[in-house]
Amino acid sequence: MKIPFIFISVVLVMSLTAMEGRAQDLHAAQDINPDDYIREGVPRMPNPPGAAPTRDLSGVWVGPQDREMGPMPPMTPAGEALFETRLSYRSAASSENLGVANDPFITCDPLGFPRNLLAHAVSSRGRFIVGSAPDRILIAYEQQRIWREIWLDGRTLPEEVDVRGAPESRYYGYSVGRWEGEHTLVIETTGLDERPWLDEVGHPRSSAARIEERYTRLDEHNMQLTVTIDDPKFYTRPWTWMQANFYWVQGQEFHETFCIPSEGIQYRDSLANPSGIQTVIQ
């Protein structure tokens, strides 16, 4: 069964509050022990967890939990100029700035990398699954069912993209990986299509940005991620974009969560525009 999902930041906070209240009522009605859950809707695995396997992140993970963002450095003039053209649902819905939104995800354009790491499933309970193929690791995300190739065969990343003799940019870039020690996978990504936003409010990232992910498996059930960005075209210095924890999924189920263009258009025409938020497709 497909689970349709439309990115609607305007109503997300109210929806989450209502859902959390209903979930608490449901738990009370079913006499569910809250100690059985590490987060609402995320069942606790048996304790204590076993040791982390060697050089192995395979399986289904949920998160990001306990996410910390930034702080973001100042943007360059080019970054500021591009950021000024981007109008998020969040700003359009504020009482001070009711107006226009042009987030490309309004009509289900790809989230791109690394915005997809923020996990658009409700309450940061998005899931991804790590698998393998010859000379590479595959990471698939339940949001839009997209996947990435992380090459481990020693190849280098492209020096540039979208010029003669170079490859084309990609929504999720080009990625290579390496193991540091027994439990940390380091992924380097570049060559990103510049149309997707970096985050929910529209900060940019360039095709020349170098983004590093460090996944450290602490034990059988817990993994930490640190993401750093070096993008001299749009930012004045590198910075740690996100730190977060991920958790092993009980049962290892991997769901489908889609942004469906027809539903996005229906929302725009029946709710967003009549409420005063004019959505613009660019």
C-alpha positions as CSV (number, residue, x, y, z in Angstrom):
1,M,0.0,0.0,0.0
2,K,1.3,3.4,-0.9
3,I,1.3,6.1,1.8
4,P,0.8,9.5,0.0
5,F,2.6,12.4,1.7
6,I,2.4,16.0,0.7
7,F,4.8,18.5,2.2
8,I,2.6,21.0,3.9
9,S,4.5,23.0,6.5
10,V,1.6,25.3,7.0
11,V,-0.4,22.7,8.8
12,L,2.3,20.4,10.0
13,V,2.7,21.8,13.5
14,M,-1.0,21.6,14.2
15,S,-1.2,18.1,12.7
16,L,1.7,16.9,14.9
17,T,0.1,18.2,18.0
18,A,-3.2,16.5,17.3
19,M,-1.4,13.3,16.3
20,E,0.6,13.2,19.5
21,G,-2.5,13.8,21.6
22,R,-4.3,11.0,19.7
23,A,-1.4,8.7,20.1
24,Q,-1.2,9.3,23.8
25,D,-4.9,8.6,24.2
26,L,-4.5,5.4,22.1
27,H,-1.7,4.3,24.4
28,A,-3.7,5.0,27.5
29,A,-6.7,3.1,26.0
30,Q,-4.6,0.1,25.1
31,D,-2.6,0.2,28.3
32,I,0.7,0.4,26.4
33,N,3.7,1.1,28.6
34,P,5.5,4.2,27.3
35,D,8.7,2.6,28.4
36,D,8.3,0.2,25.5
37,Y,9.0,3.2,23.1
38,I,12.1,5.3,22.7
39,R,10.1,7.8,20.8
40,E,6.4,8.1,19.9
41,G,5.8,5.3,17.4
42,V,9.3,3.9,17.6
43,P,9.3,0.7,19.6
44,R,12.3,0.0,21.9
45,M,14.6,-2.9,20.9
46,P,15.6,-5.5,23.5
47,N,18.1,-4.1,26.0
48,P,21.0,-4.1,26.3
49,P,21.9,-4.0,22.6
50,G,24.6,-6.2,21.3
51,A,28.0,-5.1,20.0
52,A,28.2,-3.3,16.6
53,P,29.0,-5.6,13.8
54,T,32.2,-4.9,11.9
55,R,31.9,-2.6,8.9
56,D,28.2,-3.2,8.6
57,L,25.4,-0.7,8.5
58,S,22.9,-2.9,6.7
59,G,19.3,-2.9,7.7
60,V,16.5,-0.4,8.2
61,W,17.0,2.7,10.4
62,V,14.7,5.3,11.7
63,G,15.4,9.0,12.4
64,P,16.9,11.5,12.6
65,Q,16.4,11.5,16.4
66,D,17.7,14.2,18.7
67,R,18.6,16.3,15.7
68,E,20.8,19.4,16.1
69,M,21.3,21.8,13.2
70,G,24.0,24.5,12.5
71,P,25.0,27.1,13.4
72,M,25.1,28.2,9.8
73,P,27.9,30.6,8.7
74,P,27.2,33.8,6.8
75,M,26.4,33.4,3.2
76,T,28.4,34.9,0.4
77,P,26.8,37.6,-1.8
78,A,25.9,34.9,-4.3
79,G,24.3,32.8,-1.7
80,E,22.4,35.7,-0.2
81,A,21.1,36.7,-3.7
82,L,19.8,33.1,-4.4
83,F,18.3,32.8,-0.9
84,E,16.3,36.0,-1.3
85,T,14.5,34.4,-4.3
86,R,13.2,31.5,-2.2
87,L,10.0,31.7,-0.3
88,S,9.1,28.9,2.0
89,Y,5.7,27.7,3.3
90,R,6.9,28.6,6.8
91,S,7.5,32.3,5.9
92,A,4.4,32.5,3.7
93,A,2.2,31.2,6.6
94,S,3.5,33.5,9.2
95,S,1.1,36.2,10.4
96,E,3.8,38.9,9.6
97,N,4.4,37.6,6.0
98,L,1.3,35.9,4.6
99,G,2.2,35.7,1.0
100,V,3.9,33.6,-1.7
101,A,5.7,30.2,-1.4
102,N,7.9,28.7,-4.1
103,D,9.3,25.6,-2.5
104,P,9.9,23.1,-5.4
105,F,8.5,20.3,-3.3
106,I,5.1,22.0,-3.6
107,T,4.6,19.9,-6.8
108,C,6.8,17.0,-5.6
109,D,10.1,18.0,-7.3
110,P,12.9,15.9,-5.8
111,L,14.0,17.0,-2.3
112,G,17.6,16.4,-3.3
113,F,20.6,15.8,-1.0
114,P,21.1,16.5,1.8
115,R,17.6,17.9,2.5
116,N,16.3,14.3,2.2
117,L,18.3,13.5,5.3
118,L,15.9,15.6,7.4
119,A,13.4,12.8,6.9
120,H,10.0,14.3,5.8
121,A,8.0,11.5,7.4
122,V,6.1,13.0,10.4
123,S,8.2,13.7,13.5
124,S,11.5,12.6,12.0
125,R,10.4,9.0,11.9
126,G,11.5,8.6,8.3
127,R,13.3,5.3,7.5
128,F,16.1,4.4,5.2
129,I,17.6,1.0,4.3
130,V,21.2,0.2,3.8
131,G,22.1,-2.6,1.4
132,S,25.0,-3.5,-0.9
133,A,25.9,-4.3,-4.5
134,P,29.3,-5.1,-6.1
135,D,31.8,-2.3,-5.1
136,R,29.2,-0.1,-3.5
137,I,26.7,0.5,-0.7
138,L,23.1,1.4,-1.6
139,I,21.0,3.6,0.6
140,A,17.3,3.8,-0.1
141,Y,14.9,6.3,1.5
142,E,11.2,5.6,2.2
143,Q,10.4,9.2,1.3
144,Q,9.8,9.0,-2.5
145,R,11.5,5.6,-2.6
146,I,14.7,7.2,-4.0
147,W,18.2,5.6,-3.6
148,R,21.8,6.5,-3.7
149,E,25.0,4.7,-4.8
150,I,28.0,5.0,-2.5
151,W,31.0,3.7,-4.4
152,L,33.7,1.9,-2.4
153,D,36.0,0.9,-5.4
154,G,38.5,3.8,-5.0
155,R,37.1,6.0,-7.7
156,T,37.3,9.8,-7.3
157,L,34.6,12.4,-7.4
158,P,34.1,14.6,-10.4
159,E,36.1,17.9,-10.1
160,E,33.2,19.8,-11.8
161,V,29.9,19.2,-13.5
162,D,27.7,20.7,-16.2
163,V,30.7,21.7,-18.4
164,R,32.1,20.1,-21.6
165,G,33.8,16.8,-20.8
166,A,32.3,16.6,-17.3
167,P,29.2,14.7,-16.1
168,E,25.9,16.3,-15.5
169,S,24.9,17.4,-12.0
170,R,22.4,15.2,-10.1
171,Y,19.7,15.8,-7.5
172,Y,21.5,13.4,-5.2
173,G,25.0,14.0,-6.4
174,Y,28.0,11.7,-6.9
175,S,29.1,9.8,-3.8
176,V,32.1,7.8,-2.7
177,G,32.7,6.1,0.6
178,R,35.4,4.6,2.8
179,W,35.6,2.9,6.2
180,E,37.5,4.5,9.1
181,G,38.1,1.8,11.7
182,E,35.6,-0.9,12.2
183,H,32.4,1.1,12.7
184,T,32.5,4.4,10.9
185,L,31.5,4.9,7.2
186,V,32.5,8.2,5.7
187,I,30.7,9.4,2.6
188,E,31.8,12.3,0.4
189,T,29.3,13.8,-2.1
190,T,29.5,16.5,-4.7
191,G,28.1,17.4,-8.2
192,L,24.7,18.4,-6.9
193,D,22.0,19.9,-9.1
194,E,21.5,23.4,-7.6
195,R,17.7,23.6,-7.9
196,P,16.8,21.7,-4.7
197,W,16.9,23.6,-1.4
198,L,19.4,22.7,1.4
199,D,16.7,22.9,4.0
200,E,13.0,23.8,4.7
201,V,13.5,27.5,4.5
202,G,15.4,27.6,1.2
203,H,19.1,28.0,1.9
204,P,21.1,27.1,-1.3
205,R,23.9,24.7,-1.9
206,S,26.0,24.7,-5.1
207,S,27.1,22.0,-7.5
208,A,30.6,22.4,-6.2
209,A,29.7,21.8,-2.6
210,R,31.5,19.0,-0.8
211,I,29.3,17.3,1.7
212,E,30.6,14.7,4.2
213,E,28.5,12.2,6.1
214,R,30.0,10.2,9.0
215,Y,27.9,7.3,10.1
216,T,29.2,5.7,13.3
217,R,27.5,2.5,14.5
218,L,27.7,2.6,18.3
219,D,26.2,-0.8,19.0
220,E,23.6,-3.2,17.5
221,H,20.7,-0.7,17.6
222,N,22.2,2.9,17.6
223,M,24.0,4.9,15.0
224,Q,25.2,8.5,15.0
225,L,25.4,10.8,11.9
226,T,27.4,14.0,11.5
227,V,27.0,16.0,8.2
228,T,29.4,18.8,7.3
229,I,29.2,21.1,4.3
230,D,32.0,23.0,2.5
231,D,30.5,25.2,-0.2
232,P,32.7,28.3,-0.8
233,K,30.4,29.5,-3.6
234,F,27.5,30.2,-1.2
235,Y,29.0,30.2,2.3
236,T,32.0,31.8,4.0
237,R,33.3,28.7,5.8
238,P,32.6,25.0,6.2
239,W,30.3,24.0,9.1
240,T,28.5,21.1,10.7
241,W,25.1,21.1,9.1
242,M,23.5,18.4,11.2
243,Q,24.2,15.9,14.0
244,A,21.6,13.2,14.7
245,N,21.0,9.7,16.0
246,F,19.4,6.8,14.1
247,Y,17.8,3.7,15.6
248,W,17.4,0.1,14.4
249,V,13.8,-0.5,13.3
250,Q,12.0,-3.3,15.2
251,G,10.7,-5.8,12.6
252,Q,12.9,-4.1,9.9
253,E,9.8,-2.9,7.9
254,F,10.4,-0.4,5.1
255,H,7.4,1.7,4.2
256,E,6.4,3.8,1.1
257,T,5.9,7.5,1.5
258,F,5.2,9.5,-1.6
259,C,4.6,13.1,-2.5
260,I,2.0,12.7,-5.2
261,P,1.9,15.6,-7.8
262,S,-1.8,15.5,-8.3
263,E,-2.5,15.7,-4.5
264,G,0.0,18.6,-4.2
265,I,-1.8,20.5,-7.0
266,Q,-5.1,19.8,-5.3
267,Y,-3.9,21.1,-2.0
268,R,-2.5,24.2,-3.7
269,D,-5.8,24.9,-5.5
270,S,-8.2,24.1,-2.7
271,L,-6.4,25.1,0.5
272,A,-3.2,27.1,0.1
273,N,-4.3,29.6,-2.5
274,P,-7.7,30.3,-0.9
275,S,-6.0,30.8,2.4
276,G,-3.9,33.6,0.9
277,I,-0.7,31.6,0.3
278,Q,0.0,31.9,-3.4
279,T,2.2,29.0,-4.5
280,V,4.5,29.6,-7.4
281,I,6.0,26.9,-9.7
282,Q,9.4,27.8,-10.9
